[in-house]
Amino acid sequence: MCAPLWLRHAGPSALPRLLALVTPHVGEYTVGEHYLGCLAAMGRHARPALPAVTALIDRRDRIPVNDSTRDAETELDERLLAAALDTRRAIVADVTAHHHPPRPGPGV
């Protein structure tokens, strides 16, 4: 949760370190949702993490999880996938908005 704040405070020089800390763990069922939320909050700054997020989305096997029931394990998988999809949308939307700012309307 602090990574976007750290990025805002330290500036772009902190980006490689933040991504190095967060990106390798996006597929872990214990912290993946939190780390994906961090990347989503970072928006376009998290663009270098897109391949890892996309690989998580495209993964065909289940995450290695040992939860109480098969249903609980499936729910963890589904939540991680939903978080990855949300993260990709947030990063791509921010990249697109940054490169193509809205045009002023009439009379502006």
DOMI-128682 format. One record per residue (C-alpha): z, y, x; residue in three letters. Coordinates in steps of 0.25 Angstrom, whole numbers, plus 5000, padded with zeros to 4 digits. Layout:
N
ZYXALA ...
# end
This chain:
108
500050005000MET 500250095012CYS 498950075018ALA 498150185010PRO 499350285013LEU 499250245028TRP 497750275028LEU 497950405021ARG 499050445031HIS 498450395044ALA 497050415040GLY 495750335043PRO 496350295057SER 497250195050ALA 496150125042LEU 495850015052PRO 497249985054ARG 497549985039LEU 496249895036LEU 496649805047ALA 498049785041LEU 497549765027VAL 496249705026THR 496549565032PRO 497549535021HIS 496849575009VAL 496649425005GLY 498049385006GLU 498749354993TYR 500049414997THR 499549555001VAL 498049554998GLY 498249634985GLU 499049744992HIS 498149755004TYR 496849764994LEU 497549874987GLY 497749945000CYS 496349935003LEU 495949984989ALA 496850104990ALA 496150135004MET 494850144997GLY 493650165006ARG 494550165018HIS 494650015016ALA 493149995016ARG 493249905029PRO 494149805021ALA 493049785011LEU 492549655018PRO 493849595017ALA 494049635003VAL 492649584999THR 492949455006ALA 494249434998LEU 493449454985ILE 492349364989ASP 493249254994ARG 493049124986ARG 494349054990ASP 495749084985ARG 496749154993ILE 497749065000PRO 498949074991VAL 500148994987ASN 500749054974ASP 501448984963SER 500348934955THR 498748924956ARG 498749034945ASP 499549124954ALA 498649104966GLU 497449134957THR 498149264952GLU 498349304967LEU 496949274970ASP 496449354958GLU 497349474961ARG 496849474976LEU 495349474971LEU 495649584961ALA 496249664972ALA 495149644981ALA 494149684971LEU 494849804968ASP 494949844982THR 493549824985ARG 493249914973ARG 494150024978ALA 493650024992ILE 492150024987VAL 492450134976ALA 493050224986ASP 491950204997VAL 490950234986THR 491650354981ALA 491850404995HIS 490350394999HIS 489850444985HIS 490750554980PRO 490550594965PRO 489650704963ARG 490150834956PRO 489850844942GLY 489150954935PRO 489751094937GLY 490551054950VAL 
# end
